[in-house]
Amino acid sequence: MIIVNLDVMMAKRKISSGELAAKVGITQANLSILKNQKAKAVRFSTLNDICKALDCQPGDILEFRED
């Protein structure tokens, strides 16, 4: 199972959902879906933009856990 730790990185960087959504170019609703583990997929371009905006690596946001 893939866990999305986006809230953790956003808190570390002190950035709001609205601000991150604007920087990444996605809606707050889509960002919320990703943050709340509801997304079935994420585009590499979106992941790239999130990492750029948060100055982090994909592994800082995504984590694999055995079911």
Summary of the structure (lengths in Angstrom):
residues: 67
radius of gyration: 11.0
end to end distance: 5.8
largest distance: 33.4
contacts: 155
relative contact order: 0.27
helix: 58%
strand: 9%
